[in-house]
């Protein structure tokens, strides 16, 4: 985070990568809410995420099929914030809040041609 923004001292994101290429990433959402106030549900409007959540968990996979299987399992009993499907920046992207209240972002890594 730029040093002049709120929460500049917080961790922006962290990532764990498995040898098979599977990645799990978590990142802080800059706080706008006062302490003690319950977080508001996450929504997406005009491609932007609006939230009062303190963090999201992000999972990125290599194929649409791989991530689709994860999406289907997480979507049981979840509130879908943005349906899983093609996105401008990735072959597939989706966002949901699972039945335990954790907000997940799932996407498929974009493949870039070697120049």
N, C-alpha and C positions, 0 to 999 in steps of 0.2 A: 504494500500500500504506500502511496506517496506520503511523506512525513507530515504534510499539512492537513491530511484528512482525518476524520474521526476514526478511531480504532487502528491507527497506523502501527501500533506496537503489537497487534495480533498477528497470528499466523494466517497467511492468505490461503494457502492450500498445502496439502501433503499427499503423496502418492506411494502406493506399494505395488510393485510389479512382480508377477510370477515368471518363472523361466519360460512358461508356455505362451507368454505375451498377454495374459489376463492382467488388467489393471483395476485397482480400486483407488479412488481419489476422494478426499473430503476437503471441503473448503468452508471458511467462515463467511458468513453473510454480514456485511458491515451493519452495526446496530444503529437503529434510528429510534427504537423504543426505550422507554425508561425501565429501569430494573423493577421487577415485581409485577409487570404487566404480562398477562398471558400472550404468547405469540399468536399472530393472526394467520389464518390459512394462506398458503401460497397460491397465487394465481398468475396467469400469463396474459398479458395484453400487449398487442402490437409487437410481439417478439421479445418483450421485456418481462422479467420475473419480478413480481411484487410480493413481498413477504415480510413477516415479522419473525420468521424462524431463525434460530441462532446458527444453524449449519445445515448443509445438505450432504448427502453421500452420492458420489458419482461413480458409475461403473462404465467403462469403455471396453468394447470387445472388437474383434477383428472382422466378424461377419454379421450380417443381418440375422441369420438363423441362430447364431450363438446368443446374441443379445435378446432376440425374440423369446427364446426359451426362458431366460431370466425374467423378462417383462411379464410373461404369462403367470409365473409363480408369484411375483411381487404384487401383481394386479388383483389377486384374490382378496376381496374385502377392502381394497384400497380406494382412495379418491384420486381419480385421474386429473392431473393439472393440465397436461398437454398430451394428447393421444400419441402413441408410438407410431412413427411413420417417417417418410422421407423429410429431410430438412435441407435448407439451402447450403449448410456447411457440413453435412454428414449424410451418408446413405440412410440412416435412421436415427431418430431422437425421440425421447419421451420423458415425461416427468410425472411422478405420482407421489402421494403420501400414503404409506402403507397402513395396515390396520393397527400398527403400534404407534403411529404418529411420526414416523421417520420419513422425510422427503428424500426421494431418490431421483437422480437424473441418470438415464441410461442412453448411451449413444454408441454408434459404430464409427470406428476410426476412419477418417477420410483417407483415401489412397491418393498419393501425389505421384505423378510421373517424374521419373528422374530426368533432369534437364541437362 
